[in-house]
Amino acid sequence: MKKINLLLIVILILSITPTVKAQSTLPWIEEYTLINYSTGQTVLEWRSETGELLQNAPVLAGDEYQITFTLNLRQTVDGAILTLSLSNYMLQQSEVVYWEVGPQFPRTEDFNPATRTIKMHHDQGVYEITATGKIKSDATIFTGEGFSLHNPLEIILIELDGPAGTDYDHITVTVIDNVIDDYRFLLKQKKAELQEYEEGNVDPAFIQLYENYIQLSEEQAEQGL
């Protein structure tokens, strides 16, 4: 009888315990825009409504960028602290601080916009946040004994972590450099020329040789050469 009563008590407690709605199924970062700080050109745009990433230009190592994003906290969690981090590949250049936030931003007492990491209280609201920095010039260069490789690098530009260090959301970008960008432009030109040769009255042997040349260059590019 005691076991039955204990079971009923446990069931009753579970039935009346309030549950916290999880935000994991919804985006924390709802949209962002990446702008080249020097030229003012919009490089990347993304919105959670469509899930579509619009890219107008490459993200280049050595350039300075400003990213503005919207953070939506759909509920208040008392005592919980969230952490926003900017990539270590980002350096200060034109601005004396990394972060810009509005007056309603629920900053903690140790909030310091001049550091790559800032903290905030988990207070319900929609917040617009801006971070500025220059991507390290050598971010995409990997050196060895007597050689240097140029490879695209995927970096987590902005990361939002929960109280236990859990990755709640992040913004990832792929960085290239001028060498990679120039190669891609040249490759596009060569592929256009190849298409013209294929559509024209050009010796098939020459077309095959041209295709082999393009394939070899792509293989070398994948290795960073």
C-alpha positions in Angstrom: 0.0 0.0 0.0 2.9 2.3 0.9 4.5 1.6 -2.5 1.2 2.5 -4.3 0.9 5.8 -2.4 4.5 6.7 -3.1 4.0 6.0 -6.8 0.8 8.2 -6.8 2.8 11.1 -5.1 5.6 10.9 -7.7 3.0 10.9 -10.6 1.3 13.9 -9.0 4.5 15.9 -8.6 5.5 15.2 -12.2 2.1 16.3 -13.5 2.2 19.7 -11.7 5.9 20.5 -12.3 6.1 23.5 -14.7 8.1 22.9 -17.9 10.3 25.4 -19.6 9.7 25.7 -23.3 12.9 24.9 -25.2 14.1 27.3 -27.8 16.3 24.7 -29.5 13.8 24.3 -32.3 13.8 28.0 -33.1 16.7 30.1 -34.1 18.4 32.3 -31.5 20.0 34.4 -34.2 17.3 35.3 -36.6 19.2 37.3 -39.2 22.6 38.8 -39.9 24.3 41.1 -42.4 28.1 41.2 -43.0 29.4 44.5 -44.4 32.9 45.4 -45.6 33.9 48.1 -43.2 36.0 50.1 -45.8 33.8 50.0 -48.8 30.4 49.7 -47.2 29.5 46.8 -49.5 27.1 44.2 -48.2 29.0 40.9 -48.5 26.6 38.4 -46.8 22.9 38.5 -45.8 21.0 35.7 -44.1 17.4 35.5 -42.6 16.0 32.5 -40.8 12.6 33.1 -42.5 13.9 31.9 -45.8 17.1 30.1 -44.7 18.8 31.6 -47.8 22.3 33.0 -47.7 22.9 35.8 -50.2 26.6 36.4 -51.0 27.6 39.4 -53.0 31.4 39.1 -52.6 33.9 36.8 -51.0 35.0 37.2 -47.3 38.7 38.1 -47.6 41.5 37.6 -45.1 43.0 41.0 -44.3 39.8 42.9 -44.8 37.8 44.6 -42.0 34.1 43.7 -41.5 31.1 44.7 -39.5 28.5 42.1 -38.7 25.1 43.1 -37.4 22.7 40.4 -36.2 19.4 40.0 -34.4 19.2 37.9 -31.3 15.8 36.7 -30.1 15.4 35.5 -26.5 11.9 34.3 -26.3 11.7 33.9 -22.6 13.4 35.0 -19.4 15.5 32.5 -17.4 16.3 33.9 -14.0 20.0 33.7 -13.1 21.0 32.4 -16.5 24.0 34.0 -18.2 24.6 33.8 -22.0 28.0 34.4 -23.6 28.6 36.0 -27.0 32.1 35.3 -28.5 33.8 36.8 -31.5 36.3 34.7 -33.4 40.0 34.9 -32.5 40.7 35.5 -36.1 39.1 39.0 -35.7 41.4 41.9 -34.7 40.7 45.5 -33.7 41.5 48.1 -36.3 39.2 51.1 -36.9 37.1 50.8 -33.8 38.3 50.9 -30.2 35.7 48.3 -29.2 34.6 45.0 -30.8 30.9 45.2 -29.8 28.0 47.7 -30.1 24.8 47.1 -28.3 21.6 49.1 -27.6 20.6 50.6 -24.2 18.1 47.7 -23.6 20.8 45.1 -23.9 20.8 43.1 -20.6 24.5 43.4 -20.0 26.2 41.9 -17.0 28.3 43.9 -14.5 31.6 42.8 -16.1 30.4 43.8 -19.6 33.4 45.1 -21.6 32.8 45.8 -25.4 36.6 45.9 -25.9 37.0 42.2 -25.3 36.1 39.4 -27.8 33.7 37.8 -25.3 30.7 39.6 -23.6 28.0 38.2 -21.3 24.3 39.0 -21.0 21.4 38.1 -18.8 18.9 35.7 -20.3 16.1 38.3 -20.4 13.3 38.0 -22.9 13.6 40.4 -25.8 14.9 41.0 -29.3 18.4 42.6 -29.5 20.4 44.0 -32.4 24.1 43.6 -31.9 27.0 44.7 -34.0 30.6 43.4 -34.0 33.5 44.9 -35.9 37.0 43.5 -36.6 39.6 42.8 -39.2 40.2 39.2 -40.3 43.9 38.2 -39.8 45.8 38.5 -43.0 47.4 35.1 -42.7 44.2 33.3 -41.7 44.2 31.2 -44.9 48.0 30.7 -45.3 49.5 27.5 -44.0 53.3 27.4 -44.2 55.8 24.6 -44.2 59.5 24.2 -44.9 60.0 26.4 -48.0 56.4 26.5 -49.1 53.0 28.2 -48.4 49.6 26.9 -49.0 46.5 29.0 -49.5 43.3 27.2 -48.4 39.8 28.5 -47.7 39.1 28.6 -44.0 35.7 28.1 -42.3 35.5 30.1 -39.1 32.8 30.6 -36.5 32.6 34.3 -36.6 30.0 34.7 -33.8 29.1 32.1 -31.2 26.3 32.2 -28.6 26.8 29.8 -25.6 24.4 28.9 -22.8 25.1 28.8 -19.1 26.8 25.4 -19.3 28.9 26.4 -22.3 26.4 24.7 -24.7 26.5 26.1 -28.2 23.1 27.6 -28.7 23.8 29.2 -32.1 26.6 30.6 -34.2 27.4 32.4 -37.5 29.9 30.6 -39.7 31.7 32.2 -42.7 34.2 30.9 -45.2 37.3 33.0 -45.6 39.6 33.1 -48.6 42.4 35.4 -49.6 43.3 37.4 -52.7 45.4 34.5 -54.2 42.4 32.2 -54.0 40.1 34.8 -55.3 42.3 35.6 -58.3 42.6 31.9 -59.1 38.8 31.4 -59.0 38.3 34.4 -61.3 40.9 33.0 -63.7 39.4 29.5 -63.5 35.9 30.9 -64.4 37.4 32.6 -67.5 39.2 29.4 -68.6 36.0 27.3 -68.2 34.1 29.9 -70.3 36.8 29.6 -73.0 36.5 25.8 -72.8 32.8 26.0 -73.4 33.4 28.2 -76.5 35.9 25.7 -77.8 33.4 22.8 -77.3 30.6 24.7 -79.1 33.0 25.7 -81.9 34.8 23.8 -84.6 37.9 23.1 -82.5 40.1 20.0 -82.6 38.8 17.5 -80.0 42.4 16.7 -79.1 43.0 20.3 -78.1 39.8 20.4 -76.1 40.9 17.3 -74.2 44.3 18.9 -73.5 42.5 22.0 -72.2 40.2 20.0 -70.0 43.2 18.2 -68.5 44.9 21.5 -67.8 41.8 22.8 -66.0 41.4 19.5 -64.0 45.1 19.7 -62.9 44.8 23.3 -61.8 41.7 22.4 -59.7 43.5 19.5 -58.1 46.4 21.7 -57.2 44.1 24.4 -55.9 42.4 21.9 -53.5 45.8 21.2 -52.1 46.4 24.9 -51.6 49.1 25.2 -54.2 
